Amino acid sequence: MTVKYAHLRGYDPAAHTATLEINSGSRAYLEDVKVARNIAADEMVNGRGLVVVFLEEHNARTAVVVAVFT
């Protein structure tokens, strides 16, 4: 399991998924990342900081947004 810091770049409230930019040396964007159900849709504001957990380090399909912060 790996924990990463990211910024929100888009949010789909119907699917409760996010497009995010991982903070690393490269500008890596991930789309359709699941968002934990305990995070309210109104908290998903573009540019907001995110904590993302990857259950498998090199498999983006296992990523989940678990927290938001400013």
Phi, psi and omega per residue, in radians:
M1 nan 2.426 3.140
T2 -2.269 2.453 3.096
V3 -1.958 2.307 3.141
K4 -2.274 2.753 3.070
Y5 -1.767 2.414 -3.110
A6 -2.568 2.985 3.031
H7 -2.108 2.451 3.129
L8 -1.279 2.285 3.114
R9 -2.070 -0.180 3.097
G10 -3.064 2.712 -3.100
Y11 -2.539 2.348 3.082
D12 -1.931 1.773 -3.077
P13 -1.164 -0.497 -3.137
A14 -1.174 -0.721 -3.132
A15 -1.632 -0.207 -3.068
H16 0.952 0.876 3.093
T17 -2.217 2.824 -3.062
A18 -2.274 2.673 2.877
T19 -1.837 2.251 -3.060
L20 -2.404 2.780 3.096
E21 -1.967 2.034 3.123
I22 -1.277 2.317 3.114
N23 -1.431 1.785 3.108
S24 -2.664 -3.054 3.128
G25 -1.084 -0.559 3.111
S26 -1.788 2.722 3.131
R27 -1.542 1.404 -3.111
A28 -1.586 2.181 3.083
Y29 -1.910 2.437 3.039
L30 -2.112 2.421 3.127
E31 -1.998 2.728 3.076
D32 1.020 0.683 3.095
V33 -1.449 2.265 3.140
K34 -1.102 2.537 3.096
V35 -2.006 2.307 3.129
A36 -0.955 2.427 -3.073
R37 -1.143 -0.324 3.138
N38 -1.423 -0.053 3.100
I39 -1.653 2.061 -3.113
A40 -1.202 2.556 -3.129
A41 -1.018 -0.626 -3.108
D42 -1.252 -0.176 3.045
E43 -1.445 -0.253 -3.051
M44 -1.555 1.378 -3.084
V45 -1.839 2.300 -3.139
N46 -0.905 2.381 3.137
G47 1.607 -0.232 -3.098
R48 -1.193 2.547 3.095
G49 -1.276 2.520 -3.115
L50 -2.297 2.601 2.939
V51 -1.875 2.167 -3.076
V52 -2.097 2.283 3.095
V53 -1.860 2.276 3.024
F54 -1.842 2.012 -3.136
L55 -1.189 -0.602 2.995
E56 -2.082 2.123 -2.952
E57 -0.933 -0.692 -3.063
H58 -1.882 0.399 3.131
N59 -2.196 1.749 -3.086
A60 -1.096 -0.387 3.135
R61 -1.189 -0.250 3.134
T62 -1.689 0.129 -3.119
A63 -1.334 2.505 3.095
V64 -2.461 2.289 3.010
V65 -1.339 2.122 -3.085
V66 -1.945 -0.234 3.141
A67 -2.763 2.670 3.030
V68 -2.181 2.632 3.087
F69 -2.737 2.895 3.120
T70 -1.895 nan nan
